[in-house]
């Protein structure tokens, strides 16, 4: 079994699967309702793929949930680590220091 791309991908996939089970629909049925292939949905549910924004909104619409429900509470710590930890605040601070 392959590992998930990120904790965020796993969490979103788990939430999609839980909503799908709550509605009692199969992956094939949900995939059809969301205009996607069922294997892609399976990868998303397993956290092996990150859905695009369009796909996430289509899945949420098919499940009759707000897309925010699927991503609620996710933070940067749920994402894969980056080689740099610079934020916009860091960039602004550096620019101010350059002007002084």
N, C-alpha and C positions, 0 to 999 in steps of 0.2 A: 504494500500500500504506500503510495507516495505521500510525502508530508505536505501540509498546507503551505500556501505562499505566505500566509501571515495569520496571526491570531484573529485579525479583523475578518479575513476571508472565512475562517472557520466559524466565527460567531454569526456572520451574516448567513452563511449556509445553514447553520443549525436553526436559525430563526425562520428561514424560508421553509425548511423541512417541517418544523413544528406547525407553522401556519397551514402548510399543505395537508398535513395529517389531521389538523383540527377541522379542516373542510372536507376531509375524506376523499381527496382526489389523488390519482396516481401521478407519477412524474410525467408520464406521457400526456395525460389530460392537461396538467398545468402547463407543460411546454407548449402544447397546441394553443391554449388560451393566451399564452404570452408570446406567441409567434416566434418560437425558437425550437431547436432540436432537443429532444429529451436527453441526449447524452451530454449536451452542454449544461442543462439544468442539473443533471447528476453530478457533474464536476463542481458546479457552484455549491450545491448542497454539501458536498464532501470537503469543501474548502480548498479544492485543487485549482480553482479558477476564480478570478476576480470579475464580477459582472460589471459591464459598462453602466454608466448612468442610465442610458436608454433601456438596457435590459433590466436593471433594478426597478425602474419605474413600471415597465411592462409586467414584471412578475408581481409587484405590489398591486397593480391595478387588477390583475387576474385573481389575486387573493382577496381583493377588496379591503386592503389595508393601506394606510398612509406609508409611503416609502420610509419616512422617519422611524417608523416602528422597527424596520429591519436594520437600521444603523444606529439606533439610540444608544448613547453611552460609549460609543467607540472613541478612542483617543489615539494620539500619536504613539503611545506605548503599545498599542495593538498592531502597529505597522512594523514591517521589517526595519531593522536599524539602517540608518543612512551613514554615509562616510563623513558627513558634516552635520553639526547640530545648530546651524545658524538659523535664527528666526528673523522675522521682519523687524522686531524690536532691536535685535543685535545690529542689523544693517543700518537702521536709523541712527542708533547710538554711534556707530563707526563714522557715519557721514557727518554727524555733528562734531565729533572729535577732529575730523579732518579740517573742518572750517575754522576751528579755533586756533 
